[in-house]
């Protein structure tokens, strides 16, 4: 099982997301992922320092469904390039927290721009809803998994801008069943 503590660590729904911070709600309201250059869109994920995220461990998904369709008309997923925060990214880590910076891989940028173009065309033709999410599907542990796994997520659409905190979850494990937690603890890979 290579799912990290739920399939999505950072989910930004363009319609609503109950775990968004007030600043996160303002950031999402001001963020237009259809008009933002995908090369400038950056996410940050703060997790317990026991976890390591590597390139390919996280993916960004964008989807759009019209009012006439139940399944998304556009649904694309892009590999994220992961790097550790250098401390210059305007995020102050909590004690025992590692911050990872995530960007769309260079080889996926043309496809991301194409998805944006298709969504713009659909939006001009009618009403619909879109969703942007960053999910972590794998990673590794540098030491034993902690009892409590807090999570903070951030986003920015300009390189020079400060990250805006989107979510803060006290313990991701509380969102899972006991069976899921047990399985993750037994199967999560070591680095």
PEHU-V505447 format. One record per pair of residues at least 24 apart in sequence whose C-alpha atoms are under 10 Angstrom apart, sorted by the first residue. I is the first residue (numbers start at 0). J is the second residue. Records with the same first field share a line. If there is no record, write none. Layout:
I->J, J
//
This chain:
0->136, 137, 179, 182, 183, 184, 185, 186, 187, 188
1->56, 135, 136, 137, 138, 139, 183, 186, 187, 188
2->56, 134, 135, 136, 137, 138, 183, 186, 187
3->50, 56, 57, 134, 135, 136, 137, 138, 139, 171, 183, 187
4->135, 136, 137, 148, 170, 171, 172, 173, 174, 175, 179, 180, 183, 184, 187
5->134, 135, 136, 171, 172, 174, 175, 179, 180, 183
6->57, 133, 134, 135, 136, 137
7->57, 58, 59, 132, 133, 134, 135, 136
8->44, 45, 46, 57, 132, 133, 134, 135, 136, 150, 151, 152, 166, 168, 171
9->42, 43, 44, 57, 59, 131, 132, 133, 134, 135, 150, 151, 152, 153, 154, 165, 166, 167
10->59, 60, 130, 131, 132, 133, 134, 152, 165, 166
11->130, 131, 132, 133, 152, 154, 165, 166
12->61, 128, 129, 130, 131, 132
13->128, 129, 130, 131, 132
14->128, 129, 130
15->130
16->165, 166
17->166
18->165, 166, 167, 168
19->152, 164, 165, 166, 167, 168
20->152, 163, 164, 165, 166, 167
21->164, 165, 166
22->163, 164, 165, 166
23->152, 153, 154, 162, 163, 164, 165, 166
24->163, 164, 165, 166
25->163, 165
26->153, 154, 155, 156, 162, 163, 164, 165
27->154, 155, 163, 165
29->156
30->154, 155, 156
31->156
32->61, 115, 129, 130, 131, 156
33->61, 111, 112, 114, 115, 116, 117, 118, 119, 129, 131
34->112, 115, 116, 119
35->112, 115, 156, 157
36->108, 111, 112, 115, 156, 157
37->102, 103, 104, 105, 107, 108, 109, 110, 111, 112, 115, 156
38->102, 103, 104, 105, 107, 108, 109, 111, 112, 156, 157, 158
39->102, 103, 155, 156, 157, 158, 159
40->101, 102, 103, 154, 155, 156, 157, 158
41->79, 100, 101, 102, 103, 153, 154, 155, 156, 157, 158, 162
42->79, 81, 99, 100, 101, 102, 103, 133, 152, 153, 154, 155, 156, 162, 163, 164, 165
43->81, 82, 83, 84, 88, 90, 98, 99, 100, 101, 102, 133, 151, 152, 153, 154, 155, 162, 163, 164, 165
44->81, 83, 84, 96, 97, 98, 99, 100, 101, 133, 135, 150, 151, 152, 153, 154, 164, 166
45->84, 90, 91, 92, 93, 96, 97, 98, 99, 100, 149, 150, 151, 152, 153, 167
46->92, 93, 95, 96, 97, 98, 99, 148, 149, 150, 151, 152, 171
47->93, 94, 95, 96, 97, 98, 140, 144, 145, 147, 148, 149, 150, 151
48->93, 94, 95, 96, 97, 98, 140, 141, 142, 144, 145, 148
49->95, 96, 97, 139, 140, 141, 142, 143, 144, 145, 148, 189, 190
50->96, 97, 138, 139, 140, 141, 142, 143, 144, 145, 148, 189, 190
51->81, 82, 83, 97, 98, 99, 137, 138, 139, 140, 141, 189, 190
52->80, 81, 82, 83, 97, 98, 99, 100, 101, 135, 136, 137, 138, 139, 140, 190
53->79, 80, 81, 82, 83, 99, 101, 137, 138, 139
54->78, 79, 80, 81, 82, 101, 102, 103, 104, 138
55->79, 80, 81, 101, 103, 104, 135, 136, 137, 138
56->80, 81, 101, 134, 135, 136, 137, 138, 139
57->81, 101, 102, 103, 133, 134, 135, 136, 137, 138
58->101, 102, 103, 104, 132, 133, 134, 135, 136
59->101, 102, 103, 104, 111, 131, 132, 133, 134, 135
60->111, 130, 131, 132, 133, 134
61->111, 114, 115, 118, 129, 130, 131, 132, 133
62->114, 115, 118, 128, 129, 130, 131, 132
63->114, 115, 117, 118, 119, 121, 122, 127, 128, 129, 130, 131
64->118, 121, 122, 126, 127, 128, 129, 130
65->118, 121, 122, 124, 125, 126, 127, 128, 129
66->125, 126, 127, 128
67->125, 126, 127
68->127
71->127, 128, 129, 130
72->117, 118, 121, 127
73->114, 115, 117, 118, 121, 129
74->114, 118, 129, 130
75->110, 111, 113, 114, 115, 131
76->103, 107, 110, 111, 114, 131, 132, 133, 134
77->102, 103, 104, 105, 106, 107, 108, 110, 111, 133
78->102, 103, 104, 105, 106, 107, 108, 133
79->103, 104, 105, 107, 133, 134, 135
80->104, 105
87->161
88->158, 159, 160, 161, 162
89->159, 160, 161, 162, 163
90->153, 161, 162, 163, 164
92->151
93->151
96->148, 149, 150, 151
98->150, 151, 152, 153
99->152
100->153, 154
101->133, 154
137->187, 188
138->187, 188, 189, 190
139->187, 188, 189, 190
140->187, 188, 189, 190
141->188, 189, 190
142->189, 190
143->184, 187, 189
144->183, 184, 185, 187, 189
145->184
146->170, 172, 184
147->171, 172, 173
148->172, 173
149->173
//
